[in-house]
Amino acid sequence: MSLHCTKRGPYVGRFLLAALVLTGTCVGNLWAQPAPSADLDRLATKAGREGSVRVIVGLNLATKPEGNLNANEKRLQRDNIKARHAEVEGPLLAGTQTKTHARFETVPYLGMEVDANAMARLRASPLVRDIQEDHIAYVSLAESVPLINAPTAWAWNNGSNGGINTGTDWAVAVLDTGVDKAHPFLNGKVVSEACYSSNTTTSKSLCPGGVIATTAVDSGLHCDKNVYGGGCEHGTHVSGIAAGNNGTTSGVAKSANVIAVQVFSGFPATSTAAAGVGSYSSDQIKGLERVLALSATYKIASVNMSLGGGRYYGTCDSSNTAFKAAVDNLRSVGIATVIATGNDGYTNSISAPACVSTAISVGATCDASDTGYCARGVNGVAGYSNIASFVSLVAPGSYINSSVPGAVFANWSGTSMATPHVAGTWALLKQAQPSLSVTDALAHLRNTGLTVNDTRSGATVTGLKRINLTTMPVPTVYNSLAVVKAGTGTGTVTSAPAGISCGLTCTAPYSASTSVTLTATAAAGSVFAGWSGACAGTASTCTVSMSAAQAVTATFNVTPKYTLTVSRTGTKVGTVTSSPAGISCGSTCTASYTSGTSVKLTAKAASGSAFLSWGGACSGTRTTCTVSMSAAKDVIANFR
């Protein structure tokens, strides 16, 4: 294999060669500046109108998730990122009013506040791949823990845990508004702390001393609700659901630890808005990088992010590239990033960053029935929960009793409460099977989950999976079954065990020991033509052994139609009609019928005439005949 890149710019010799050695290829758009878009125009206008805009700048540098690199490759990649930072911050933006607030170490991005001049330079530079706004996200157990059968998982014995599987030695990183680590429900559980927060024209850092980044003791403490409102209690409540334990009640992973990462900024009250908290994307990414760094010290099962904003009808990787890169780094070392879908009640869309394809998105169900949020009863989708066909999992999220600062408890509802049920579950799975990948853990939870359909008004999503911890241990190998629908017609393919439902879902993971039966059902006007790939034949069902990844094609074709033409002979004839309708001679002597249709023709002589016989595709002297439409047919009706 040969490599060829055109040398342009003084930085090529130092940095590009190292990138090529690392990746073994050239980036196809290496010299292309960010593609023009309405969103970039909007950001440029905002920078001109307001004097500056916060953005995340993607650098044109090929990288890989760090879990896929050896130590030397990892060091080389980080050096390349640092060098590219210098190119952008130095020669490219010299003389502009640019403030860098985030130099990410493991992903090729910069968090910046730029003026209109800097924005224009970034848009025109071959050093830059994309520019995205640094968005602000907002904070979006007595019954819920038994409902998901956590006690069953607690009692599972893997032969080395003494019959106790409660998340021991594992940690959940909570990126939120900070944690009251002195709360009796969380006492002794916070093993590491960090804070990443922003000072801007509208926000104040919530880190100790007003700094924008610190990993000092107490840096992960909750903010002051008397200044910034009830959101400051949010991180403590979430942490309790994931890992709380006071000996009487507990969260999901009752022996797990907590890594408290405060990623919110305070927004003081204005003449039009009350004080509150919000989290910049750049601070969240710094928090994710901190978790990656700590993965060498602690066994971290998952990251909990009960926050979000915006509305996305599909996965949103292209508009959250920096965040996705940070999530992919964690996933490559076996850490799941678990994110709430949001609380707007959408039935066909979710918020960011849950919409990132490699995150674990979590919607909310109910563990009780009422006339409000939980009008659909136990295991119904909660009225506030955002749901879409690509949501990873659902979990209890309504009226969840957990810790809040001040040694007290409170009942809260939201996808924020559902998400730590999943993050805590991950700690149980990892204790049971430490080498379990994020992909296989998700596959296990989906395969063993309780099926939930969204029955809210206007909802269409079916086959959601609510976590259910009755099945341990986790199978070590999952393989993907992918179904493709082909042909000129339409139809559906479903599976047993459940997972495939094309329509909505055409790919699902199954354990290696599973045999999956697929059933093809043609839609009206179509016919199932047959299977190919891992299935063969024209029967409506086939069975696939999941001992390896499998791909199946189901072909549906439009049912063919054939023309029936009737002609009449005689000097004074009569009429010919058909059932099904179509032929009516008098007026219409030609009609099309679907293949296989039996058409009954009826001849009726006019006054002064008599029906004599049929000819062509019909025969005999009776006034009726039946034609099977297996091909185009011609019929003659003889009158005299």
C-alpha positions in Angstrom: 0.0 0.0 0.0 1.4 3.4 -0.9 0.4 6.7 0.7 0.2 10.0 -1.1 -0.6 13.4 0.4 0.1 16.7 -1.2 2.4 18.9 1.0 0.8 22.2 1.8 1.8 24.5 4.7 4.8 24.6 7.0 3.2 22.3 9.6 3.1 19.2 7.3 6.6 18.0 7.9 6.3 18.0 11.7 2.8 16.8 12.3 1.3 15.1 9.3 4.0 12.5 9.0 3.4 11.5 12.6 -0.3 11.2 12.0 0.3 9.0 8.9 2.6 6.7 10.9 -0.1 6.3 13.5 -3.1 5.8 11.2 -1.5 4.2 8.1 -3.6 6.4 5.8 -4.4 9.9 4.7 -7.5 11.8 5.6 -9.5 12.4 2.4 -10.5 16.0 3.3 -7.2 16.9 5.0 -7.0 20.3 3.3 -10.7 21.1 3.2 -11.9 23.8 5.5 -15.3 23.4 7.3 -18.1 23.0 4.8 -20.3 26.1 4.5 -23.6 25.7 6.4 -26.4 27.7 7.8 -25.3 26.9 11.3 -21.8 28.4 10.6 -23.4 31.5 9.2 -25.5 31.7 12.4 -22.5 31.5 14.6 -20.6 34.1 12.5 -23.6 36.5 12.8 -23.8 35.8 16.6 -20.1 36.6 16.9 -20.5 39.9 15.1 -23.7 40.9 16.9 -22.5 39.9 20.5 -18.8 40.5 20.1 -17.9 36.8 20.6 -19.4 33.3 20.5 -18.3 30.1 22.4 -17.4 27.3 20.0 -15.8 23.9 19.9 -13.2 23.8 17.0 -12.5 20.4 15.4 -9.0 20.1 14.2 -8.2 18.4 10.9 -6.2 15.6 12.4 -6.7 11.8 12.1 -7.1 10.1 15.5 -8.2 6.8 17.0 -9.9 5.9 20.3 -7.2 5.5 22.8 -8.2 2.1 23.9 -7.2 0.9 20.4 -3.6 2.2 20.8 -0.5 1.0 22.5 1.4 3.3 24.9 3.7 4.7 22.3 0.9 5.3 19.8 -1.2 7.0 22.5 1.7 9.4 23.4 2.3 10.2 19.7 -1.4 10.9 19.1 -1.5 13.3 22.2 1.6 15.0 21.0 0.0 15.6 17.6 -3.1 17.0 19.1 -1.0 19.4 21.3 1.0 20.5 18.3 -2.1 21.2 16.2 -3.5 23.2 19.1 -0.4 25.4 18.9 -0.8 25.9 15.2 -4.4 27.1 15.6 -3.9 29.3 18.7 -0.7 30.8 17.4 -0.2 31.7 13.7 -3.8 31.2 12.7 -5.6 33.3 15.3 -2.8 35.9 16.1 -4.3 39.3 16.6 -7.8 38.2 17.2 -9.8 38.5 20.5 -9.7 34.7 21.1 -9.9 33.1 24.5 -9.1 29.4 24.8 -11.0 27.8 27.7 -10.4 24.1 26.8 -7.4 22.4 25.4 -8.5 18.8 25.2 -5.7 16.3 25.6 -7.2 13.1 24.1 -9.4 14.4 21.3 -8.5 16.9 18.5 -10.6 19.8 19.6 -10.3 23.2 21.2 -13.0 25.0 23.3 -12.8 28.7 22.4 -14.5 32.1 22.6 -14.0 33.8 19.3 -14.8 37.1 17.7 -16.0 37.6 14.2 -12.4 37.9 12.8 -11.3 34.7 14.4 -14.5 33.0 13.2 -13.8 34.0 9.6 -10.2 32.7 9.9 -11.3 29.4 11.3 -13.9 28.9 8.6 -11.3 29.4 5.9 -8.5 27.3 7.4 -7.4 23.9 6.2 -6.3 23.2 9.8 -10.0 23.1 10.9 -12.4 20.3 10.2 -15.6 21.6 11.8 -16.9 24.3 14.2 -19.8 23.7 16.5 -21.4 25.9 19.1 -20.5 25.2 22.7 -24.1 24.4 23.8 -25.5 24.6 27.2 -27.3 21.5 28.6 -29.6 21.5 31.7 -30.4 19.0 34.3 -33.1 17.1 32.8 -35.9 4.1 45.3 -38.0 2.1 47.4 -39.9 0.6 44.5 -37.6 1.1 41.5 -34.7 -1.0 42.6 -36.7 -4.2 43.2 -38.7 -3.6 40.1 -35.7 -4.1 37.9 -34.8 -7.2 39.9 -31.5 -5.8 41.2 -31.7 -8.0 44.3 -31.4 -11.0 42.0 -28.2 -9.6 40.5 -26.9 -8.8 44.0 -27.1 -12.5 45.0 -25.5 -14.0 41.9 -22.2 -15.9 42.6 -19.5 -15.8 40.0 -17.2 -18.1 42.0 -15.0 -15.4 43.3 -17.3 -12.7 44.7 -18.5 -14.7 47.7 -22.0 -14.7 46.4 -22.2 -10.9 46.6 -22.5 -8.9 43.4 -23.3 -5.4 44.4 -20.8 -3.4 42.4 -17.9 -3.8 44.9 -14.6 -2.2 43.7 -16.3 -0.6 40.8 -17.2 3.1 40.4 -19.8 5.2 38.6 -18.6 8.6 37.4 -21.4 11.2 37.9 -21.0 14.3 35.7 -23.5 16.6 37.2 -24.0 19.5 39.7 -21.7 18.0 42.3 -22.3 15.6 45.2 -22.9 16.0 48.9 -20.4 13.4 49.9 -21.2 13.8 53.6 -24.8 12.5 53.0 -25.4 9.3 55.0 -26.6 7.6 51.8 -23.2 8.4 50.1 -20.9 8.5 53.1 -17.4 7.2 52.1 -18.4 6.5 48.5 -16.9 9.5 46.7 -13.4 8.3 45.8 -12.4 11.1 43.4 -13.5 14.6 42.6 -13.1 17.2 39.9 -14.8 20.4 38.7 -14.9 22.0 35.2 -17.0 25.2 35.0 -17.0 28.4 33.0 -16.7 32.1 33.6 -18.4 34.0 30.8 -20.3 37.2 30.4 -23.4 35.3 31.6 -22.1 32.5 33.7 -19.9 32.0 36.8 -17.7 29.1 37.6 -19.0 26.8 40.4 -15.5 25.4 41.1 -13.9 26.3 44.5 -12.3 29.8 44.3 -14.0 30.5 40.9 -11.3 28.6 38.9 -12.4 26.9 35.7 -10.8 23.5 36.4 -9.6 21.7 39.5 -9.2 18.1 40.8 -8.6 19.2 44.4 -10.4 17.7 47.4 -14.0 19.0 47.7 -13.9 20.1 44.0 -16.8 17.8 43.3 -19.1 19.2 46.0 -22.6 20.3 45.1 -23.3 24.0 44.4 -25.3 26.3 46.7 -29.1 25.9 46.0 -29.7 29.2 47.9 -27.8 31.0 45.1 -28.5 28.9 42.0 -31.7 26.9 42.9 -32.7 23.3 43.2 -30.6 22.1 40.3 -27.7 22.1 42.8 -29.3 19.1 44.5 -29.5 17.1 41.3 -26.1 15.4 41.4 -26.6 14.1 44.9 -30.0 12.6 44.0 -28.6 10.9 40.9 -25.6 9.5 42.8 -27.9 8.0 45.4 -29.9 6.2 42.8 -26.8 4.7 41.2 -24.8 3.7 44.3 -26.4 5.0 47.5 -26.6 2.7 50.6 -27.4 3.4 54.2 -27.9 -0.1 55.4 -31.7 0.2 55.2 -32.3 1.2 51.6 -30.0 1.4 48.7 -29.5 2.4 45.1 -28.8 -0.1 42.3 -25.1 -0.8 42.8 -25.1 -0.5 46.6 -21.5 -1.3 47.1 -20.1 0.8 44.2 -18.1 4.0 44.6 -18.8 7.4 43.0 -16.5 9.7 41.1 -18.0 13.2 41.5 -17.3 15.5 38.5 -19.0 18.9 38.7 -19.6 20.2 35.1 -22.1 22.9 35.6 -21.8 26.7 35.6 -24.0 29.1 37.6 -26.2 31.6 35.7 -27.0 34.5 38.1 -30.5 36.0 38.1 -31.4 38.7 35.5 -34.3 40.9 35.0 -36.0 38.3 32.9 -34.8 35.0 34.4 -34.2 33.4 37.8 -30.8 32.1 38.8 -30.0 28.6 37.6 -27.3 26.2 36.4 -26.3 24.9 33.0 -23.5 22.8 31.6 -21.4 23.8 28.6 -20.4 21.0 26.2 -16.8 21.8 26.5 -16.9 21.3 30.3 -18.6 18.0 29.8 -15.9 16.9 27.4 -13.2 17.9 30.0 -15.1 15.8 32.5 -15.1 12.8 30.2 -11.4 13.2 29.6 -10.9 13.2 33.4 -12.8 9.9 33.7 -10.5 8.5 31.0 -7.5 9.5 32.9 -8.9 8.0 36.1 -9.6 4.7 34.4 -5.9 3.8 35.0 -6.5 4.2 38.8 -10.1 3.1 39.4 -12.3 0.4 37.9 -14.9 2.6 36.3 -18.0 0.9 34.9 -20.0 3.9 33.6 -20.5 7.6 33.3 -23.9 9.0 34.3 -25.0 12.2 32.5 -28.5 13.2 33.5 -28.5 16.3 31.4 -29.4 17.5 27.9 -31.0 19.9 25.5 -32.3 20.4 21.9 -34.4 18.0 19.8 -33.0 15.4 17.4 -35.1 13.0 15.3 -32.1 10.7 14.6 -28.5 10.2 15.8 -26.6 13.4 16.0 -22.9 12.5 15.6 -22.3 15.1 12.9 -23.3 18.0 15.2 -21.6 16.6 18.3 -18.3 15.4 16.9 -16.1 16.4 19.8 -18.4 14.9 22.4 -18.6 11.6 20.4 -14.9 11.4 20.2 -14.7 11.6 24.0 -17.4 9.0 24.4 -15.6 6.7 21.9 -12.4 7.0 23.9 -14.2 5.8 27.0 -16.0 3.0 25.1 -12.7 1.8 23.8 -11.6 1.1 27.4 -14.9 -0.5 28.4 -16.7 2.4 30.0 -20.3 3.2 29.1 -21.5 6.8 28.8 -25.1 6.7 29.9 -27.2 9.8 29.1 -30.8 10.9 29.7 -33.1 11.4 26.7 -34.8 14.5 28.1 -38.1 15.5 29.6 -40.1 17.2 26.9 -42.6 14.4 26.3 -41.4 13.9 22.7 -42.6 10.6 21.1 -40.3 10.7 18.1 -37.1 12.5 19.2 -34.6 13.0 22.1 -32.2 15.6 23.3 -28.4 15.9 23.0 -26.0 14.5 23.9 -28.1 11.3 24.4 -28.6 11.2 20.6 -24.9 10.5 20.0 -24.8 7.0 18.5 -22.2 5.5 20.8 -23.8 6.7 24.0 -26.3 4.7 26.0 -29.6 6.7 25.8 -32.2 6.2 28.6 -35.8 7.0 28.7 -38.2 6.7 31.7 -40.9 4.4 32.7 -43.1 4.2 35.8 -43.1 1.8 38.7 -46.5 2.9 39.9 -49.8 4.1 38.4 -51.4 7.5 38.7 -53.5 10.0 36.8 -50.5 12.2 35.9 -47.0 11.2 34.6 -47.8 7.5 35.1 -51.3 7.3 33.6 -50.2 4.3 31.5 -49.4 2.3 34.7 -46.5 0.2 35.9 -43.8 -0.1 33.1 -45.7 2.4 30.9 -43.6 5.2 29.4 -43.7 8.2 31.6 -45.6 11.1 30.2 -42.6 13.5 30.3 -40.0 11.1 28.7 -38.5 11.7 25.3 -38.7 8.6 23.2 -37.5 7.7 19.7 -36.9 4.4 17.9 -33.2 4.6 18.5 -33.3 4.9 22.3 -31.0 2.3 23.9 -33.0 1.4 27.1 -35.7 2.6 29.4 -35.7 2.4 33.2 -37.9 3.6 36.2 -37.8 7.4 36.5 -40.9 8.6 38.3 -41.3 9.5 42.0 -37.8 8.1 42.8 -36.8 8.6 46.4 -33.1 9.4 46.8 -30.6 11.6 48.6 -30.5 15.4 48.4 -28.0 17.6 50.3 -28.5 18.0 54.0 -28.9 14.3 55.0 -32.5 14.2 53.7 -34.3 12.4 50.9 -36.7 13.6 48.2 -39.0 12.0 45.5 -38.1 13.3 42.0 -39.2 12.3 38.5 -37.5 12.6 35.2 -35.2 10.8 32.7 -32.5 12.1 35.0 -33.7 9.5 37.6 -34.0 6.7 35.0 -30.4 7.1 33.8 -28.6 6.3 37.0 -30.6 3.0 37.2 -28.8 2.0 34.0 -25.4 3.5 35.1 -25.6 1.5 38.4 -26.6 -1.6 36.5 -23.4 -1.4 34.5 -21.4 -1.6 37.8 -23.2 -4.9 38.6 -22.5 -6.3 35.2 -18.9 -5.3 35.3 -18.3 -6.9 38.7 -19.9 -10.1 37.4 -17.8 -10.0 34.3 -15.0 -7.5 34.3 -14.0 -7.9 30.7 -17.5 -7.2 29.4 -17.5 -4.7 26.5 -20.0 -1.9 26.3 -21.5 -3.5 23.2 -22.0 -6.8 24.8 -23.4 -5.3 28.0 -26.0 -3.3 26.1 -26.8 -6.4 24.0 -27.4 -8.4 27.3 -29.7 -5.7 28.7 -31.7 -5.5 25.6 -32.0 -9.2 25.1 -33.1 -9.8 28.7 -35.1 -6.6 29.1 -38.8 -6.3 29.6 -40.5 -5.2 26.3 -42.3 -1.8 26.6 -44.4 -0.1 24.0 -45.0 3.6 24.0 -48.8 4.0 24.2 -49.0 7.7 24.7 -51.1 9.8 22.4 -49.4 10.0 19.0 -46.7 7.6 19.9 -45.5 4.8 17.5 -42.4 3.4 19.1 -42.6 -0.3 20.1 -40.1 -2.8 21.4 -38.3 -0.6 23.9 -36.4 -2.5 26.5 -36.6 -1.8 30.3 -33.7 -3.2 32.2 -34.4 -6.4 34.0 -31.6 -8.1 36.0 -33.0 -11.6 36.4 -30.4 -13.2 34.1 -26.9 -13.6 35.3 -24.1 -14.3 34.3 -23.9 -12.3 31.1 -23.1 -14.3 28.0 -19.5 -13.5 26.9 -20.2 -13.4 23.1 -22.9 -11.6 21.3 -23.2 -11.5 17.5 -25.1 -9.1 15.3 -28.0 -10.1 13.1 -28.6 -7.6 10.3 -31.6 -7.9 8.0 -31.9 -5.9 4.8 -35.2 -5.6 2.9 -34.8 -5.6 -0.9 -37.0 -5.8 -4.0 -39.7 -3.6 -5.6 -42.3 -4.4 -2.9 -42.7 -3.8 0.8 -43.2 -5.9 3.9 -42.0 -6.6 7.5 -39.6 -8.9 9.1 -39.8 -9.9 12.7 -37.9 -12.3 14.9 -38.2 -14.8 17.7 -36.6 -14.1 20.1 -37.6 -10.5 19.8 -35.1 -7.9 18.5 -35.7 -7.6 14.8 -38.7 -5.6 13.8 -38.3 -4.1 10.3 -40.1 -1.5 10.2 -38.1 0.2 12.9 -35.3 -2.2 13.8 -33.3 -4.2 11.3 -30.2 -5.0 13.4 -30.1 -6.8 16.8 -27.4 -8.6 18.9 -28.0 -12.2 20.0 -25.9 -14.5 22.2 -23.8 -17.0 20.3 -26.0 -19.9 21.4 -29.2 -18.5 20.1 -31.2 -19.6 17.1 -33.3 -16.8 15.7 -36.4 -17.5 13.6 -37.3 -14.7 11.1 -40.7 -14.2 9.7 -41.4 -12.2 6.5 -44.9 -10.8 5.9 -45.6 -9.0 2.6 -47.7 -5.8 2.6 -50.8 -5.4 0.5 -49.9 -5.4 -3.1 -46.6 -7.1 -2.5 -45.4 -10.7 -2.4 -42.5 -12.2 -0.5 -40.0 -13.5 -3.1 -37.4 -15.2 -0.9 -34.4 -15.1 1.4 -30.7 -14.7 0.7 -27.5 -14.5 2.7 -27.7 -16.6 5.9 -31.2 -17.7 4.9 -32.4 -19.3 1.7 -35.7 -20.4 0.1 -39.1 -18.8 -0.4 -40.9 -20.0 2.8 -42.1 -17.1 5.0 -39.9 -18.2 7.9 -36.2 -19.1 8.2 -34.0 -19.9 11.2 -30.5 -18.5 11.7 -27.8 -19.8 14.1 -26.0 -16.9 15.8 -22.7 -18.7 16.2 -21.3 -15.8 14.2 -22.4 -12.4 12.9 -25.1 -12.9 10.3 -26.6 -10.9 7.5 -30.0 -11.8 5.8 -31.8 -10.2 2.9 -35.6 -10.5 2.6 -36.9 -9.7 -0.9 -40.4 -8.3 -1.4 -41.7 -7.6 -4.9 -44.7 -5.8 -6.1 -47.3 -8.4 -7.0 -47.5 -8.4 -10.9 -50.6 -7.4 -12.8 -51.9 -8.9 -16.0 -54.3 -7.5 -18.6 -57.6 -9.1 -19.4 -59.2 -8.1 -22.7 -62.7 -9.0 -23.8 -64.0 -8.6 -27.3 -67.6 -9.2 -28.5 -68.8 -10.6 -31.8 -72.3 -10.5 -33.4 -74.5 -8.0 -35.1 -76.6 -7.2 -32.1 -74.6 -8.2 -29.1 -74.9 -7.6 -25.3 -72.8 -6.8 -22.2 -69.9 -8.5 -20.4 -69.2 -7.6 -16.8 -66.6 -9.0 -14.3 -66.2 -9.8 -10.7 -63.9 -8.4 -9.3 -65.0 -5.2 -11.1 -63.0 -3.9 -14.0 -64.7 -5.2 -17.2 -67.9 -3.6 -18.2 -68.5 -3.9 -21.9 -70.4 -1.5 -23.0 -67.8 1.0 -21.9 -64.7 -0.9 -20.6 -63.4 -4.1 -22.2 -59.9 -4.1 -20.8 -58.7 -4.2 -17.1 -55.6 -5.2 -15.1 -55.7 -7.8 -12.3 -53.1 -8.9 -9.7 -51.4 -12.2 -10.5 -53.4 -15.1 -9.2 -56.8 -13.3 -9.2 -59.7 -15.4 -10.5 -62.0 -13.2 -12.6 -65.6 -14.3 -13.2 -67.1 -12.9 -16.5 -70.8 -12.7 -17.0 -72.4 -12.3 -20.5 -75.9 -10.8 -20.9 -77.4 -10.7 -24.4 -79.1 -7.5 -25.6 -82.8 -7.5 -26.4 -83.3 -9.4 -29.7 -80.0 -11.2 -29.3 -78.7 -14.4 -27.6 -75.4 -15.4 -26.1 -73.8 -18.1 -28.1 -70.4 -19.1 -26.6 -67.0 -18.1 -25.3 -63.8 -18.2 -27.1 -60.1 -17.5 -26.4 -59.2 -18.0 -22.7 -62.8 -19.1 -21.9 -64.9 -21.8 -23.5 -68.4 -23.2 -23.3 -71.9 -21.9 -23.8 -72.8 -21.0 -20.2 -73.3 -17.2 -19.6 -70.4 -17.2 -17.0 -66.8 -18.3 -17.2 -63.8 -17.8 -14.8 -60.3 -16.8 -15.9 -57.2 -17.2 -13.7 -54.9 -14.3 -14.2 -51.5 -16.1 -14.4 -50.7 -14.1 -17.6 -52.3 -11.6 -20.0 -55.6 -13.2 -21.3 -57.9 -12.5 -24.2 -61.6 -13.6 -24.1 -64.2 -13.5 -26.9 -67.9 -13.4 -26.1 -70.0 -14.6 -29.1 -73.6 -13.2 -29.5 -76.1 -13.8 -32.3 
